[in-house]
Amino acid sequence: MSLRNDDVLAKCQGAKGAAPILALTATDVKNQALARIAAALTENQERILAANAEDVQAAKAKNLSGALIDRLTLTESRIAQMAQGLLEIAALPDPIGEKVRGIRRPNGLEIDQVRVPLGVVGIIYEARPNVTIDAAGLCLKAGNAVVLRGSSDALRSNQALVAIVRQELQALGLPVDAVTLIEDVSREAATEMMRMNQYLDVLIPRGGAGLIQTVKETATVPVIETGVGNCHAYIDASADLDMAEALVINGKCQRPGVCNALETLLVHREVAEDFLPRIVVSLKDKGVEVRGDEATRSWVEVEPAAESDWTTEYLDLILAVKVVDSLEEAIAHINRYGTKHSEAIVTEDYSAARCFMQAVDAAAVYVNASTRFTDGNEFGLGAEIGISTQTLHARGPMGLRELTTTKYIIQGNGQVR
């Protein structure tokens, strides 16, 4: 085995050894660790920003997109948000040991289903240093060890952040390998990590469609899919158009480079003549490039939309627009082209809202609210480790409970079958 693979193996073995210790760590100790890490992030702010500045400078030299650079960039405010996220995780109830259900059998057996850690969580993610802290904090509170593998674009930032986490774990006498970073950012190292079945219990890819597809096709470790967000807003015939405009602008423009940003706007034909001119002006004022179908372009001057526009997660100031003849057509379009992430309807019609909520297949379905709320912190879950778009085990923002599994505890007094 090469030295490279030896390094990945050693990191995964270290995490496997740390996991049983962390699983038995008391809640107050885990909370103390989170509080110490939060304080250390603030105390080491200059160190973190200096490392991040090097990453950002290198990204700009590589001509990465503005959206990617935005996700990579740390600021004093974003570091403060990361620290606050850890404190919020500490304030949440500890899921470990929670009784999910209890059963008493006629033969006297007492059967309890209780929450336990997953074990070792592997995370492969792109240039978002905040994921490093979110993942470390959530995994620690849920009693899991975590093996992190970020992208080359954020390597210096991730090294600085993980070093701070590990120093605080060591100070409390907790195993430092509970949080470990694979610093080899080559494809070979990532592939080796994806096949560490003996040491990793689950693998979570967090990034664009290409990363997630690669992990799905390559990994032998069980995978939880997260993140790709081809998100829609449907403006119904009964919509409050002032509300609709505000929600579309927020969904597209507030932070376009994230997975819960809007990518496609569907407008009912009955309100298209009134709504399209005003929303297109507002979008263009925000620097958004609008691409429309033939019906849209009969009312406003925008770029023509191609078939590929309905499937694209732009992560940029681009929005595809389509006019539909009915609620049913909007739902059919979303279920065909969406990625089961976040979908919204703007309507004053209760029946339309109910139909949309029931028929749209997505992790988060909104009525009269922005898709930008699909986020662990916004849902009151603390930080999130990702947004699952699959249906097995976890769906939507993955907080503490989604990082646990269960086991049955059976107590008897001599029963035999």
C-alpha positions in Angstrom: 0.0 0.0 0.0 1.3 3.5 -0.9 2.2 6.1 1.7 -0.9 8.1 0.6 -3.2 5.2 1.4 -1.4 4.5 4.6 -2.2 8.1 5.7 -6.0 7.7 4.9 -6.0 4.3 6.7 -4.3 5.8 9.8 -6.8 8.7 10.0 -9.8 6.3 9.6 -8.3 3.8 12.2 -7.8 6.7 14.6 -11.4 7.8 14.3 -12.6 4.2 14.8 -10.7 4.0 18.0 -12.1 7.3 19.2 -15.7 6.5 18.5 -16.4 4.1 21.4 -14.9 6.6 23.8 -17.0 9.5 22.5 -20.2 7.3 22.5 -19.8 7.0 26.3 -18.9 10.6 26.9 -21.3 12.5 29.2 -23.5 15.2 27.8 -22.0 17.9 30.0 -18.5 17.0 28.8 -19.6 17.2 25.1 -21.2 20.5 25.8 -18.1 21.8 27.5 -16.1 20.8 24.5 -18.4 22.6 22.1 -18.2 25.8 24.3 -14.4 25.6 24.4 -14.2 25.2 20.6 -16.6 28.1 20.1 -14.5 30.4 22.3 -11.3 29.2 20.6 -12.6 30.1 17.2 -13.1 33.7 18.3 -9.7 33.8 20.1 -7.9 32.4 17.0 -9.9 34.6 14.5 -6.8 36.2 13.0 -5.1 32.9 12.5 -8.2 31.5 10.8 -8.7 34.6 8.6 -5.0 34.5 7.5 -5.3 30.9 6.4 -8.5 31.6 4.6 -7.1 34.6 2.8 -4.5 32.4 1.3 -7.2 30.0 0.1 -9.3 32.8 -1.4 -6.3 34.4 -3.1 -5.4 31.0 -4.7 -9.1 30.5 -5.8 -9.1 33.9 -7.4 -5.9 33.1 -9.3 -7.7 29.9 -10.6 -10.6 32.1 -11.8 -13.2 30.3 -9.7 -16.7 31.7 -10.0 -17.9 34.4 -7.7 -20.4 32.0 -6.0 -17.6 29.5 -5.2 -15.4 32.2 -3.8 -18.3 33.5 -1.7 -18.8 30.0 -0.2 -15.0 29.7 0.5 -14.6 33.1 2.1 -14.6 33.5 5.9 -15.2 36.8 7.6 -15.3 37.9 11.3 -19.1 37.7 11.0 -19.0 34.1 9.5 -16.6 32.9 12.2 -18.9 34.4 14.8 -21.8 32.5 13.2 -19.8 29.3 13.3 -19.1 29.8 17.0 -22.7 30.6 17.8 -23.8 27.5 15.9 -21.7 25.4 18.3 -23.2 27.1 21.3 -26.7 26.4 19.9 -25.8 22.7 19.4 -24.6 22.6 23.0 -28.0 24.0 24.1 -29.9 21.3 22.3 -31.0 18.1 24.1 -28.6 15.2 23.7 -30.3 12.5 21.6 -28.0 9.7 22.8 -29.9 7.4 25.1 -33.3 8.9 24.2 -36.1 6.3 24.3 -37.8 6.2 20.9 -40.4 3.7 22.1 -41.0 1.2 24.7 -42.8 -2.2 24.4 -44.0 -4.6 27.1 -44.7 -8.1 25.7 -47.3 -10.5 27.2 -44.4 -12.7 28.3 -43.0 -9.9 30.5 -40.1 -8.8 28.2 -39.4 -5.1 28.4 -38.2 -3.8 25.0 -36.9 -0.3 24.6 -35.6 1.3 21.4 -33.0 3.9 22.2 -30.8 6.3 20.2 -27.1 5.5 19.8 -24.4 7.1 17.7 -23.8 6.1 14.1 -20.1 5.5 14.9 -17.7 7.0 12.5 -19.0 9.5 10.0 -17.0 10.4 6.9 -17.7 13.7 5.1 -16.4 14.6 1.6 -17.1 18.2 0.8 -16.2 21.1 -1.4 -14.9 24.6 -0.6 -17.0 25.5 2.4 -14.9 25.8 5.6 -18.0 26.3 7.7 -18.9 22.7 7.0 -15.7 21.7 8.9 -17.1 23.2 12.2 -20.7 22.3 11.6 -19.8 18.7 11.0 -17.4 18.5 13.9 -19.9 20.1 16.3 -22.8 17.9 15.3 -20.9 14.7 15.3 -19.3 15.4 18.7 -22.7 16.1 20.3 -24.2 13.0 18.7 -21.3 10.9 20.0 -19.8 10.2 16.6 -16.2 10.5 15.5 -15.8 12.3 12.1 -13.3 12.0 9.3 -13.3 15.2 7.2 -12.0 15.4 3.6 -12.4 18.9 2.2 -11.3 20.2 -1.2 -7.9 21.6 -2.1 -9.4 25.1 -2.4 -10.1 25.2 1.3 -7.2 23.2 2.6 -5.4 25.9 4.6 -8.7 27.0 6.2 -9.7 23.5 7.1 -6.2 22.7 8.6 -6.5 25.8 10.8 -10.0 25.0 12.0 -9.4 21.3 12.7 -6.2 22.1 14.6 -8.2 24.4 16.9 -10.9 21.7 17.4 -8.3 19.1 18.3 -6.4 21.3 20.7 -9.6 21.8 22.7 -10.5 18.1 22.7 -7.0 17.3 24.0 -7.4 20.0 26.7 -10.5 18.1 28.0 -8.9 14.7 27.8 -11.1 13.6 24.9 -9.6 11.6 22.0 -8.2 14.1 19.4 -9.0 11.6 16.7 -12.7 12.2 17.3 -12.2 14.9 14.7 -9.6 14.3 12.0 -8.8 15.8 8.6 -7.5 14.0 5.6 -5.0 16.5 4.2 -4.3 14.7 1.0 -6.7 16.3 -1.4 -6.0 14.0 -4.3 -8.6 11.9 -6.0 -6.8 8.7 -5.0 -7.1 9.6 -1.3 -10.8 10.4 -1.7 -11.3 7.1 -3.5 -9.5 5.2 -0.7 -11.7 7.0 1.9 -14.8 6.0 0.1 -13.9 2.3 0.4 -13.0 2.3 4.2 -15.9 0.0 5.1 -14.1 -1.4 8.0 -13.7 1.9 9.7 -16.4 4.3 8.3 -20.1 3.6 9.2 -21.5 6.2 6.8 -20.3 8.6 4.2 -21.9 12.0 3.5 -20.9 13.9 0.3 -21.7 17.6 0.5 -21.2 19.7 -2.7 -22.2 19.9 -6.3 -23.9 17.2 -8.5 -20.5 16.0 -9.8 -19.1 15.3 -6.3 -22.3 13.5 -5.2 -22.5 11.4 -8.3 -18.8 10.4 -8.0 -19.3 9.3 -4.4 -22.5 7.4 -5.2 -20.7 5.5 -8.0 -17.4 4.9 -6.2 -18.2 4.4 -2.5 -18.6 1.0 -0.9 -19.3 2.7 2.4 -23.1 3.5 2.8 -23.9 7.0 1.4 -26.4 9.6 2.5 -26.9 12.0 -0.5 -27.1 15.7 0.2 -27.3 19.0 -1.3 -28.0 19.3 -5.1 -30.8 21.9 -5.2 -32.6 22.6 -8.4 -35.3 24.5 -6.5 -38.5 26.0 -7.8 -41.1 28.6 -6.9 -44.6 28.4 -8.4 -46.7 31.5 -8.5 -50.3 30.4 -8.5 -53.2 32.2 -10.1 -54.4 33.3 -6.6 -51.0 34.5 -5.4 -50.4 37.9 -3.7 -48.1 39.3 -6.3 -46.3 41.6 -3.8 -45.5 38.7 -1.6 -44.5 36.6 -4.7 -42.0 39.3 -5.8 -40.4 39.5 -2.4 -40.1 35.7 -2.1 -38.6 35.3 -5.6 -36.0 38.0 -5.0 -35.1 36.6 -1.7 -34.9 33.0 -3.0 -32.7 33.9 -6.0 -30.6 36.9 -4.8 -30.1 36.8 -1.1 -27.3 34.2 -1.5 -27.4 32.6 -5.0 -24.4 30.2 -4.5 -26.2 27.8 -2.1 -28.3 24.7 -2.6 -31.6 26.2 -1.3 -31.5 29.2 -3.7 -34.1 29.4 -6.4 -33.2 28.2 -9.9 -36.5 28.0 -11.7 -39.6 30.2 -11.5 -43.0 28.8 -12.7 -45.8 31.3 -13.2 -49.5 30.6 -13.8 -50.7 32.0 -17.1 -53.5 33.9 -15.5 -51.1 36.2 -13.6 -48.2 36.1 -16.1 -49.1 39.3 -17.8 -49.1 41.2 -14.5 -46.3 39.4 -12.7 -43.6 38.8 -15.3 -42.8 42.4 -16.3 -42.4 43.5 -12.6 -40.4 40.5 -11.5 -38.1 40.6 -14.5 -37.3 44.3 -13.9 -36.7 43.5 -10.2 -34.4 40.5 -11.0 -32.4 42.5 -13.6 -32.0 45.3 -11.2 -30.3 42.7 -8.9 -28.0 41.6 -11.7 -29.9 38.4 -12.5 -29.8 36.9 -16.0 -33.4 35.7 -16.8 -34.0 32.8 -19.3 -37.5 32.2 -20.3 -39.7 29.8 -22.4 -41.6 31.0 -25.4 -44.6 32.1 -23.4 -42.5 34.1 -21.0 -40.8 35.9 -23.9 -44.1 36.9 -25.3 -44.5 39.2 -22.4 -40.9 40.2 -21.4 -37.6 40.5 -23.2 -35.3 37.8 -21.7 -32.8 35.2 -23.0 -34.4 32.0 -24.5 -34.4 29.0 -22.2 -33.1 25.7 -23.4 -34.2 22.2 -22.2 -31.0 22.1 -20.1 -32.1 25.2 -18.2 -34.8 23.2 -16.5 -32.3 20.7 -15.0 -29.5 23.1 -14.1 -28.5 24.1 -10.6 -26.9 27.5 -11.5 -25.6 28.5 -8.1 -25.3 31.9 -9.7 -27.4 35.0 -10.6 -29.3 33.1 -13.3 -33.0 32.2 -13.2 -35.1 30.1 -15.6 -38.7 31.1 -16.0 -41.6 29.1 -17.5 -45.3 29.9 -17.8 -47.7 27.0 -16.9 -51.4 26.6 -17.5 -52.3 24.9 -14.2 -51.2 23.9 -10.7 -51.0 20.3 -12.0 -48.6 21.3 -14.8 -46.4 23.1 -12.2 -46.3 20.0 -10.0 -45.5 17.8 -12.9 -42.6 20.1 -14.0 -41.2 20.1 -10.5 -41.4 16.4 -10.0 -39.8 15.8 -13.4 -36.9 18.3 -13.2 -36.4 19.0 -9.4 -33.8 17.4 -7.2 -36.2 16.7 -4.3 -34.6 19.5 -2.3 -36.8 22.6 -1.6 -40.0 23.7 -3.6 -42.4 26.6 -2.9 -45.8 27.7 -3.9 -47.1 31.2 -3.5 -50.9 31.1 -3.2 -54.0 32.4 -1.4 -55.9 29.2 -2.3 -56.0 26.7 0.6 -56.9 23.8 -1.8 -54.0 24.6 -4.1 -51.6 24.8 -1.2 -52.7 21.5 0.2 -52.5 19.8 -3.2 -49.0 21.2 -3.7 -47.8 20.1 -0.3 -49.1 16.5 -0.8 -48.1 16.0 -4.5 -44.6 17.6 -4.7 -41.8 15.1 -3.9 -39.2 17.0 -2.0 -37.5 17.2 1.3 -38.9 20.6 2.1 -42.2 22.0 0.6 -43.1 25.6 1.3 -46.3 27.6 1.2 -45.8 31.4 1.0 -42.2 31.3 2.3 -38.7 31.5 0.8 -36.8 28.3 0.0 -33.8 29.9 1.6 -35.1 28.6 5.0 -34.1 25.0 4.3 -31.3 25.0 6.8 -30.6 23.2 10.0 -30.2 26.4 12.0 -33.3 28.1 10.5 -35.3 24.9 11.4 -34.1 25.1 15.0 -31.8 22.0 14.7 -28.6 23.9 15.4 -26.1 23.6 12.5 -26.6 21.0 9.9 -24.3 18.4 8.4 -26.1 18.6 5.1 -29.5 18.5 3.5 -30.5 15.0 2.5 -32.5 14.7 -0.7 -33.0 10.9 -0.4 -35.7 9.1 1.5 -33.7 6.5 3.4 -32.8 7.2 7.1 -32.8 11.0 6.9 -34.5 13.6 4.7 -34.0 17.4 4.8 -31.6 19.2 7.1 -29.6 16.7 9.0 -29.2 17.7 12.6 -28.4 15.7 15.7 -31.1 13.0 15.5 -30.2 12.3 11.9 -26.7 11.5 13.1 -27.9 8.7 15.3 -29.3 5.2 14.8 -31.1 3.0 17.3 -30.7 -0.2 19.1 -33.1 -2.4 21.1 -32.5 -3.0 24.8 -34.4 -6.1 26.0 -34.8 -6.9 29.7 -36.2 -10.2 30.9 -36.4 -12.5 33.9 -35.5 -15.8 32.4 -37.9 -15.9 29.3 -37.1 -18.6 26.7 -38.8 -19.0 23.3 
